[in-house]
Amino acid sequence: MNFLKKLISILIIFGIIYFGVTWYLKPDKIKDVESTINPEVLVNYNHQIPSDKNIKLIDYKGYRIADIAYNDLVDMDEAAQKDGVILQINNSYRSTDEQKQMFNDKLISYQNEGYSYEEAYSQTKLTVQEPGYSEHQTGLAIDFSESGNQIHNDQMWDWLKQNAYKYGFILRYPEDKYDITKITYEPWHYRYVGKEVAKYITQNNLTLEEYVGGN
């Protein structure tokens, strides 16, 4: 009985410490946010990032995101925590050089498996966009996943699928939309488009391409 009381006391103390640290480290919101990039801009295999945009990036837990998405991401993160879900980011903004490196690494890995250059190039484009055509270069795209923890990933992705639109984010590459997006299903990849647009896209089962009328 005494052991059980001690165990309960220890768990309560750890709980207090955890939530205290979480509250202390909670990111502050940005005042007077000025969008440096249109959150509805279409960037895909056929549309490059607008060259006239100077994207302002903000640090969020060690990851860079566009300033316009910051406050809603803070709200979404807090809402998920209240539901017992921890949103784990593993990728956000990538520079042109970082995108180029990622594309080339994937291409080479396919060639090392025996694919010809043309085959490797086609396979690479199923999951990685060429430099200049990746949403990650806008700072509006975020990948939510934790390597080696499928249970946590499934929990995150299920929560995001049900709630992300409330905070301006959409599942960018749905399971049944490859013919439109040219990217295979990515349950971890979410894109900020703003609350009104995200609600409309999600409720009508659209892609960003279908919403803006582009391909």
C-alpha positions as a Markdown table, in Angstrom:
| # | Residue | x | y | z |
|---|---|---|---|---|
| 1 | Met | 0.0 | 0.0 | 0.0 |
| 2 | Asn | 2.8 | 2.4 | 0.9 |
| 3 | Phe | 4.6 | 1.5 | -2.3 |
| 4 | Leu | 1.5 | 2.3 | -4.3 |
| 5 | Lys | 1.2 | 5.7 | -2.5 |
| 6 | Lys | 4.8 | 6.5 | -3.3 |
| 7 | Leu | 4.4 | 5.5 | -6.9 |
| 8 | Ile | 1.3 | 7.8 | -7.3 |
| 9 | Ser | 3.2 | 10.6 | -5.6 |
| 10 | Ile | 6.1 | 10.2 | -8.0 |
| 11 | Leu | 3.8 | 10.2 | -11.0 |
| 12 | Ile | 2.1 | 13.3 | -9.8 |
| 13 | Ile | 5.4 | 15.1 | -9.4 |
| 14 | Phe | 6.6 | 14.1 | -12.8 |
| 15 | Gly | 3.3 | 15.2 | -14.3 |
| 16 | Ile | 3.7 | 18.6 | -12.7 |
| 17 | Ile | 7.2 | 19.0 | -13.9 |
| 18 | Tyr | 6.3 | 17.9 | -17.5 |
| 19 | Phe | 3.4 | 20.3 | -17.8 |
| 20 | Gly | 5.4 | 23.1 | -16.1 |
| 21 | Val | 8.3 | 22.7 | -18.6 |
| 22 | Thr | 5.8 | 22.5 | -21.5 |
| 23 | Trp | 4.1 | 25.7 | -20.4 |
| 24 | Tyr | 7.5 | 27.5 | -19.9 |
| 25 | Leu | 8.8 | 26.5 | -23.3 |
| 26 | Lys | 5.5 | 27.3 | -25.1 |
| 27 | Pro | 6.3 | 29.6 | -28.1 |
| 28 | Asp | 5.0 | 33.2 | -28.0 |
| 29 | Lys | 2.8 | 34.4 | -30.7 |
| 30 | Ile | 3.9 | 37.0 | -33.2 |
| 31 | Lys | 2.3 | 40.4 | -33.1 |
| 32 | Asp | 1.5 | 42.2 | -36.4 |
| 33 | Val | 2.3 | 39.3 | -38.7 |
| 34 | Glu | 3.0 | 40.4 | -42.3 |
| 35 | Ser | 2.6 | 37.8 | -44.9 |
| 36 | Thr | 5.7 | 37.6 | -47.1 |
| 37 | Ile | 4.2 | 34.9 | -49.3 |
| 38 | Asn | 0.6 | 34.2 | -50.4 |
| 39 | Pro | -0.5 | 31.2 | -48.3 |
| 40 | Glu | -2.6 | 30.0 | -51.3 |
| 41 | Val | 0.3 | 30.0 | -53.8 |
| 42 | Leu | 0.5 | 26.8 | -55.8 |
| 43 | Val | 3.9 | 25.2 | -55.9 |
| 44 | Asn | 4.2 | 21.8 | -57.5 |
| 45 | Tyr | 5.9 | 19.8 | -60.3 |
| 46 | Asn | 4.6 | 22.4 | -62.8 |
| 47 | His | 4.7 | 25.6 | -60.8 |
| 48 | Gln | 7.9 | 27.1 | -59.4 |
| 49 | Ile | 8.2 | 29.2 | -56.3 |
| 50 | Pro | 7.5 | 32.8 | -57.2 |
| 51 | Ser | 10.9 | 34.5 | -57.7 |
| 52 | Asp | 9.6 | 37.9 | -56.5 |
| 53 | Lys | 8.9 | 36.7 | -53.0 |
| 54 | Asn | 11.2 | 37.3 | -50.0 |
| 55 | Ile | 10.0 | 34.7 | -47.5 |
| 56 | Lys | 10.3 | 35.7 | -43.8 |
| 57 | Leu | 11.1 | 32.7 | -41.7 |
| 58 | Ile | 10.4 | 32.2 | -38.0 |
| 59 | Asp | 12.0 | 29.6 | -35.8 |
| 60 | Tyr | 9.6 | 27.1 | -34.3 |
| 61 | Lys | 11.1 | 24.5 | -31.9 |
| 62 | Gly | 14.3 | 24.5 | -34.1 |
| 63 | Tyr | 12.5 | 24.4 | -37.4 |
| 64 | Arg | 12.0 | 27.3 | -39.9 |
| 65 | Ile | 8.5 | 28.2 | -41.1 |
| 66 | Ala | 6.9 | 31.1 | -43.0 |
| 67 | Asp | 5.8 | 33.9 | -40.6 |
| 68 | Ile | 2.2 | 33.8 | -41.9 |
| 69 | Ala | 1.8 | 30.2 | -40.6 |
| 70 | Tyr | 3.4 | 30.7 | -37.2 |
| 71 | Asn | 0.5 | 31.7 | -35.0 |
| 72 | Asp | -1.9 | 29.1 | -36.3 |
| 73 | Leu | 0.8 | 26.4 | -35.9 |
| 74 | Val | 1.2 | 27.5 | -32.2 |
| 75 | Asp | -2.6 | 27.1 | -31.7 |
| 76 | Met | -2.7 | 23.8 | -33.5 |
| 77 | Asp | 0.2 | 22.4 | -31.4 |
| 78 | Glu | -1.5 | 23.5 | -28.2 |
| 79 | Ala | -4.9 | 22.0 | -29.2 |
| 80 | Ala | -3.2 | 18.7 | -30.0 |
| 81 | Gln | -1.5 | 18.6 | -26.6 |
| 82 | Lys | -4.9 | 19.2 | -24.9 |
| 83 | Asp | -6.1 | 16.1 | -26.7 |
| 84 | Gly | -3.1 | 14.1 | -25.6 |
| 85 | Val | -1.3 | 14.2 | -28.9 |
| 86 | Ile | 2.3 | 15.6 | -29.3 |
| 87 | Leu | 2.9 | 16.9 | -32.8 |
| 88 | Gln | 6.5 | 16.0 | -33.8 |
| 89 | Ile | 7.9 | 18.0 | -36.7 |
| 90 | Asn | 10.7 | 16.4 | -38.6 |
| 91 | Asn | 10.9 | 18.8 | -41.6 |
| 92 | Ser | 9.8 | 22.2 | -42.6 |
| 93 | Tyr | 11.6 | 24.9 | -44.7 |
| 94 | Arg | 14.4 | 23.8 | -47.0 |
| 95 | Ser | 16.7 | 26.1 | -48.9 |
| 96 | Thr | 17.4 | 25.5 | -52.6 |
| 97 | Asp | 20.7 | 23.9 | -51.8 |
| 98 | Glu | 19.1 | 21.6 | -49.2 |
| 99 | Gln | 16.4 | 20.6 | -51.7 |
| 100 | Lys | 19.0 | 19.9 | -54.4 |
| 101 | Gln | 21.0 | 17.8 | -52.0 |
| 102 | Met | 17.9 | 15.8 | -51.0 |
| 103 | Phe | 16.8 | 15.2 | -54.6 |
| 104 | Asn | 20.3 | 14.1 | -55.7 |
| 105 | Asp | 20.7 | 11.8 | -52.7 |
| 106 | Lys | 17.4 | 10.1 | -53.5 |
| 107 | Leu | 18.3 | 9.9 | -57.2 |
| 108 | Ile | 21.7 | 8.3 | -56.4 |
| 109 | Ser | 20.1 | 5.8 | -54.0 |
| 110 | Tyr | 17.8 | 4.5 | -56.8 |
| 111 | Gln | 20.8 | 4.3 | -59.2 |
| 112 | Asn | 22.7 | 2.3 | -56.6 |
| 113 | Glu | 19.7 | -0.1 | -56.6 |
| 114 | Gly | 20.3 | -0.8 | -60.3 |
| 115 | Tyr | 17.9 | 1.8 | -61.8 |
| 116 | Ser | 19.0 | 3.6 | -64.9 |
| 117 | Tyr | 19.3 | 7.4 | -64.6 |
| 118 | Glu | 15.9 | 7.9 | -66.3 |
| 119 | Glu | 14.2 | 5.3 | -64.1 |
| 120 | Ala | 15.8 | 6.7 | -60.9 |
| 121 | Tyr | 14.8 | 10.2 | -61.9 |
| 122 | Ser | 11.1 | 9.2 | -62.4 |
| 123 | Gln | 11.1 | 7.2 | -59.1 |
| 124 | Thr | 12.6 | 10.2 | -57.2 |
| 125 | Lys | 10.0 | 12.6 | -58.4 |
| 126 | Leu | 7.3 | 10.4 | -56.8 |
| 127 | Thr | 8.3 | 11.6 | -53.4 |
| 128 | Val | 10.8 | 14.5 | -53.9 |
| 129 | Gln | 10.3 | 17.6 | -56.0 |
| 130 | Glu | 13.1 | 19.2 | -58.0 |
| 131 | Pro | 14.7 | 22.3 | -56.5 |
| 132 | Gly | 12.5 | 25.3 | -57.1 |
| 133 | Tyr | 9.3 | 23.2 | -57.2 |
| 134 | Ser | 9.1 | 22.0 | -53.6 |
| 135 | Glu | 6.6 | 23.4 | -51.2 |
| 136 | His | 9.2 | 23.1 | -48.4 |
| 137 | Gln | 11.0 | 26.0 | -50.0 |
| 138 | Thr | 8.0 | 28.3 | -49.3 |
| 139 | Gly | 8.2 | 27.7 | -45.5 |
| 140 | Leu | 4.4 | 26.8 | -45.7 |
| 141 | Ala | 4.9 | 23.0 | -45.7 |
| 142 | Ile | 5.6 | 20.9 | -42.6 |
| 143 | Asp | 6.2 | 17.1 | -42.2 |
| 144 | Phe | 4.9 | 15.6 | -39.0 |
| 145 | Ser | 6.6 | 12.3 | -38.1 |
| 146 | Glu | 8.8 | 10.5 | -35.6 |
| 147 | Ser | 11.3 | 8.1 | -37.0 |
| 148 | Gly | 10.8 | 4.5 | -35.7 |
| 149 | Asn | 7.6 | 5.2 | -33.8 |
| 150 | Gln | 4.7 | 4.2 | -36.0 |
| 151 | Ile | 2.2 | 4.2 | -33.1 |
| 152 | His | 2.9 | 7.9 | -32.4 |
| 153 | Asn | 2.8 | 8.6 | -36.2 |
| 154 | Asp | -0.6 | 7.0 | -36.6 |
| 155 | Gln | -1.9 | 9.0 | -33.6 |
| 156 | Met | -0.5 | 12.3 | -35.0 |
| 157 | Trp | -1.7 | 11.7 | -38.6 |
| 158 | Asp | -5.2 | 10.7 | -37.4 |
| 159 | Trp | -5.5 | 13.8 | -35.2 |
| 160 | Leu | -4.2 | 16.1 | -38.0 |
| 161 | Lys | -6.5 | 14.6 | -40.6 |
| 162 | Gln | -9.5 | 15.4 | -38.3 |
| 163 | Asn | -8.3 | 18.8 | -37.0 |
| 164 | Ala | -5.6 | 20.5 | -39.1 |
| 165 | Tyr | -8.0 | 22.4 | -41.3 |
| 166 | Lys | -9.3 | 24.3 | -38.3 |
| 167 | Tyr | -5.8 | 25.9 | -38.0 |
| 168 | Gly | -5.3 | 26.6 | -41.7 |
| 169 | Phe | -3.4 | 23.4 | -42.7 |
| 170 | Ile | -4.4 | 20.8 | -45.3 |
| 171 | Leu | -3.2 | 17.3 | -46.1 |
| 172 | Arg | -1.4 | 18.2 | -49.2 |
| 173 | Tyr | -1.0 | 14.8 | -50.9 |
| 174 | Pro | -4.1 | 12.6 | -50.2 |
| 175 | Glu | -4.3 | 8.9 | -50.9 |
| 176 | Asp | -6.5 | 9.1 | -53.9 |
| 177 | Lys | -5.2 | 12.2 | -55.7 |
| 178 | Tyr | -1.9 | 11.1 | -57.3 |
| 179 | Asp | -3.2 | 11.8 | -60.8 |
| 180 | Ile | -3.6 | 15.4 | -59.8 |
| 181 | Thr | -0.7 | 16.1 | -57.4 |
| 182 | Lys | 1.9 | 13.7 | -59.0 |
| 183 | Ile | 3.1 | 12.8 | -55.5 |
| 184 | Thr | 2.2 | 9.6 | -53.7 |
| 185 | Tyr | 0.2 | 9.6 | -50.5 |
| 186 | Glu | 2.0 | 11.4 | -47.7 |
| 187 | Pro | 0.0 | 11.4 | -44.4 |
| 188 | Trp | 2.8 | 13.4 | -42.7 |
| 189 | His | 2.9 | 16.3 | -45.2 |
| 190 | Tyr | 0.7 | 19.3 | -44.3 |
| 191 | Arg | 0.6 | 22.7 | -46.0 |
| 192 | Tyr | -0.6 | 26.0 | -44.6 |
| 193 | Val | -3.2 | 27.8 | -46.8 |
| 194 | Gly | -5.2 | 29.8 | -44.2 |
| 195 | Lys | -8.3 | 28.8 | -42.2 |
| 196 | Glu | -11.0 | 29.6 | -44.7 |
| 197 | Val | -9.3 | 27.9 | -47.6 |
| 198 | Ala | -8.3 | 24.9 | -45.6 |
| 199 | Lys | -11.9 | 24.4 | -44.4 |
| 200 | Tyr | -13.2 | 24.6 | -47.9 |
| 201 | Ile | -10.6 | 22.3 | -49.4 |
| 202 | Thr | -11.0 | 19.7 | -46.6 |
| 203 | Gln | -14.8 | 19.7 | -46.6 |
| 204 | Asn | -14.9 | 19.3 | -50.4 |
| 205 | Asn | -12.1 | 16.7 | -50.6 |
| 206 | Leu | -10.0 | 18.9 | -52.9 |
| 207 | Thr | -6.3 | 19.3 | -53.6 |
| 208 | Leu | -4.7 | 22.7 | -53.8 |
| 209 | Glu | -4.5 | 22.2 | -57.6 |
| 210 | Glu | -8.2 | 21.7 | -57.8 |
| 211 | Tyr | -8.9 | 24.7 | -55.6 |
| 212 | Val | -6.8 | 27.2 | -57.6 |
| 213 | Gly | -7.6 | 25.6 | -60.9 |
| 214 | Gly | -4.0 | 24.7 | -61.8 |
| 215 | Asn | -2.1 | 21.5 | -62.6 |
